Amino acid sequence: MTRLEAQTEGIPLPRMSNVSQPFWDGCRAGRLLYQRCQTCGHIVFEPALLCRWCTGRILQWEQSTGQGKVYSWTVAYRPQTDAFTTPYAPVIVDLDEGFQMLSNIIDCDTDDLAVGMRVQVDFREVGPMTLPYFRPA
């Protein structure tokens, strides 16, 4: 049994763009944001300029509760680069609003990970960015 923790400064970080800036600003403010198409109503996640279902151009930012359940996960013991502390657990979360998000799970023992486990977003500063992790709810 090993406790999973957030990564520390020095890991490769996502690149911000004009399109994703509101998402990252939301993370910094402790808010998990996603887009909804105002033409067809579908959720668009990851940040985009167009709806992938109807190509609508009016995408509005909404706030998620940050709650969901584990769809899939794995535990990595061999890091992508030496900057990563192992083990870490990449996770796909089914958010309650109806979209999936890739992240890491923290504040959990590896033996307790399970598909269907309820989780809650947990924002952590890693270097110059605030990243959305998930922890058991």
N, C-alpha and C positions, 0 to 999 in steps of 0.2 A: 504494500500500500504506500503510495507516494502522493504528497500534497501538490496540487497544481497551482502555480502562482503566475502573476502577470510578468511579462518580459520587462527587461530593463533597457535603459537608453543604449543605443548602439545597433539595434536591430534595423533591418531595412524597413522604411516607412512608406506608406502609400503616397502617391503624388497627387497633390490637389490640382484641380483645374477650375476654370470659371463655372463649369457645370456642377462640380462636386463641392464647391466652396460652402454653400448653405448647409450641406450635410456635416462637414467638418466643423463649421461654426456651431452647429447644434450640439455636436459631441462636446465641444469645449464648454458649452453652457449646460451640459448634463441632460440634453434632449436628443432622443433618437428620432431622426426625421426620415421620411420617405415621400415619394411623389405620387399623386393621383391624377390621372388624366381627366380633365373637365369635359372632354368630348364623349368618352365611352365609359368612364368611371373605373377603369382598371387601375390597379396599383402598379407603379413602375419603380422597380428597385433593381438595379443600381441607378444612380443619378444619370438622367438622359435629357436630350433636347426634344426628342420625339417619343410618343407612345409606341411601344413595340406591337400593340394590337391594332391600332387604327391610324397610326402616324399623326395623331393629333398633336398640336404644338402648344396647347395650354395645359401645362403640368403645374399643379399646385402642391406646395410642401405642406405636409401634415405631420403631427407628432404621434409616434407610437407609444403605447404603454410600456414598451420594452419587455413585455412578458411573452413567453412562449414555451415551446417544448423542444427537446432534442429530437431531431429527425435522424441524424447520423453523427458519428464521431470516431476518432481514432486517437491513439496516444503515440506521439513521436518521441523516440529515444535517440534518434540520430538527427541532429539539427541540419537545416538547410545550409547554414553558415555557422561559423564559430561564435557569432554574435548572439545566437539563441541559447537560452538556458533550457536544459531538458530535465525531465520530460515536460512536454506541453501537449495540449489536446485540442487540435482543430475540431470545430463543431459546426454543423449546419443546424440552424434553429428555425423552426416553423413559428413565426411571430403570430400572435393572436389576430392581427389585422389581415392576415392572409398572404404574407410574402415570406420568402426564405432569405436567410442571411448567413454568410460564412464568417466565423469569428474564432475565438478560443475560449475555452471554459477555464475558470479560475476558482480559487477558494473551495476546492473539492478534492477528495481523495480519488485516485484513479479507480479504485475498487467500487466506488459509488456511481460511476458513470453508467447511464442506461438510456436506451431509446425511450422516448416518452417522458423523461424526467422534466419537470417544470423548472424553468430558468428565468432569470431576471437580468436585464442589462446592467452593467457596472462599468462606469467610465474611469479610465486610469491614464494619467499623464505618462507618456513615454517620450522623453526628449522634448522636442518642440510641439508634439501633437498630443491630442487626447483621443485614445482609442476605445471603441466599444468592445468590451469583453462580456461574457455571461457567467453568472454564478448560480448555484442552486437557489430556487425561490423559497 
